[in-house]
Amino acid sequence: MIPLSLLLSATLFTSSAMAYDGQITFTGKVVATTCALAEGEAQKTVNLPTVSASSFSQAGSTAGLTPFQIKLQDCPTSNSSENPASVTVYFEGTHDIVDQATGNLINTAKSGTQEIAKSVQIQILDKNQKAIDLRKDILSLDAQKDPELVYEEIKGESAPVLSYYAQYYAPQANSVTAGNVEATIKYTLVYK
């Protein structure tokens, strides 16, 4: 019989040979200062106009195009390489608030004494009125090159204004019903 102490010592001193298969390098940049949201911009409400359900006769119909802005302040004004040159907004669309077929915001209005509109979404557009696909996460967007991220120059301007649009969107033809529409999304300022 093998003594118990010998078995224990053998298991304690076994070695395993492991080789690594790859390597990951993390890179980034820390800048001296970034912009801040202007007073009242952290909690914003965009009021879309009242529209008729009959406005949505085709799949992909839109109505109620409404401009909105995100105002910044305290942006660095020097042309130092330590400061960001431009800024954009990344809208943080998650699966629970974004329709995975269209990339638009789902109507999350709460039922109460008012009816909730059915088959209508909120679509966010950039300053060029191009729809922003909210299904994309920040990791899938190349912050340096992706055309979906429209940047505003901030060099020399301490209070830039980022312009966007919102509108109603019908994913299906003739299916929109009357009622309230509401959607909420968080956003992050992204610099380059």
JOJOKA-V211987 format. One record per residue. N is the residue number from 1. SS is DSSP state (hx for helix, st for strand, lp for the rest). OMEGA is omega in radians with two decimals (none if undefined). D_LAST is the distance of its C-alpha to the last C-alpha in whole Angstrom. Layout:
BEGIN
n: [N N]
ss: [SS SS]
omega: [OMEGA OMEGA]
d_last: [D_LAST D_LAST]
END
This chain:
BEGIN
n: [1 2 3 4 5 6 7 8 9 10 11 12 13 14 15 16 17 18 19 20 21 22 23 24 25 26 27 28 29 30 31 32 33 34 35 36 37 38 39 40 41 42 43 44 45 46 47 48 49 50 51 52 53 54 55 56 57 58 59 60 61 62 63 64 65 66 67 68 69 70 71 72 73 74 75 76 77 78 79 80 81 82 83 84 85 86 87 88 89 90 91 92 93 94 95 96 97 98 99 100 101 102 103 104 105 106 107 108 109 110 111 112 113 114 115 116 117 118 119 120 121 122 123 124 125 126 127 128 129 130 131 132 133 134 135 136 137 138 139 140 141 142 143 144 145 146 147 148 149 150 151 152 153 154 155 156 157 158 159 160 161 162 163 164 165 166 167 168 169 170 171 172 173 174 175 176 177 178 179 180 181 182 183 184 185 186 187 188 189 190 191 192]
ss: [lp lp lp hx hx hx hx hx hx hx hx hx lp lp lp lp lp lp lp lp lp lp lp lp lp lp lp lp lp lp lp lp lp lp lp st st lp lp lp lp lp lp lp lp lp lp lp lp lp lp lp hx hx hx lp lp lp lp lp st st st st st st st st st st st st st lp lp lp lp lp lp lp lp lp lp lp lp st st st st st st st lp lp lp lp lp st lp lp lp lp lp lp st st lp lp lp lp lp lp lp lp lp st lp lp lp lp st st st st st lp lp lp lp lp st lp lp lp lp lp lp lp lp lp lp lp lp lp lp lp lp lp lp lp lp st st lp lp lp lp lp lp lp st st st st st st st st st st lp lp lp lp lp lp lp lp lp st lp lp lp lp lp st st st st st st lp]
omega: [3.13 -3.14 -3.13 -3.14 3.11 3.09 3.13 -3.13 3.12 -3.14 3.13 -3.03 3.06 3.13 3.09 3.12 3.13 3.06 3.12 -3.11 -3.10 -3.11 3.10 3.05 3.11 3.10 3.13 3.13 3.04 -3.14 -3.08 3.12 3.05 -3.13 3.02 3.04 3.10 3.13 3.09 -3.08 -3.08 3.11 -3.02 3.02 3.08 -3.13 3.07 -3.12 3.03 -3.14 3.13 3.08 3.14 3.10 -3.01 -3.07 -3.11 3.02 -3.11 3.10 3.10 3.10 3.02 3.13 -3.05 3.10 2.96 -3.08 2.97 -3.07 -3.13 3.07 3.07 3.08 3.11 -3.09 -3.14 3.13 3.14 3.08 3.10 -3.11 3.09 -3.12 -3.10 -3.06 3.02 3.10 2.97 3.11 -3.01 3.14 3.10 -3.06 -3.09 -3.13 -3.09 3.06 -3.06 3.07 -3.04 -3.06 3.13 3.11 3.09 3.05 -3.12 3.11 -3.12 3.08 -3.14 3.09 -3.11 3.04 3.08 3.10 3.13 3.06 3.06 -3.12 3.02 3.12 3.08 -3.13 3.10 -3.08 3.10 -3.12 3.04 -3.11 3.08 3.13 -3.06 3.08 -3.06 3.07 -3.05 -3.13 3.14 3.09 3.06 -3.05 -3.13 -2.97 -2.98 -3.12 3.12 3.10 -3.13 -3.08 3.01 3.07 3.09 3.12 3.10 3.14 -3.06 -3.10 3.13 3.12 3.12 -3.04 3.14 3.07 2.99 3.10 3.02 -3.13 3.09 3.14 -3.13 3.13 3.01 -3.11 -3.12 3.07 -3.11 3.08 -3.12 3.08 3.08 3.06 -3.13 3.09 3.06 3.12 -3.14 3.03 -3.13 -3.05 2.94 none]
d_last: [70 67 67 64 62 62 60 58 57 56 54 52 52 51 48 45 44 40 38 34 33 29 26 23 20 17 14 11 10 11 10 13 12 11 12 15 17 20 24 25 21 21 25 25 27 27 31 31 35 38 39 42 42 43 40 39 41 39 37 33 35 32 33 32 29 28 25 23 20 18 18 16 17 17 13 13 14 15 13 13 11 11 9 5 6 6 7 9 12 13 16 18 21 24 27 29 28 26 29 28 30 28 25 26 27 30 33 33 36 38 42 44 46 44 44 40 39 39 37 35 31 28 26 22 21 18 18 20 22 21 22 19 20 20 22 19 17 14 15 16 13 11 7 7 10 12 14 14 11 11 8 10 10 10 11 15 15 16 17 15 16 15 18 19 23 25 28 31 31 35 34 38 40 43 42 40 43 43 41 38 35 32 29 26 23 20 16 13 10 7 4 0]
END
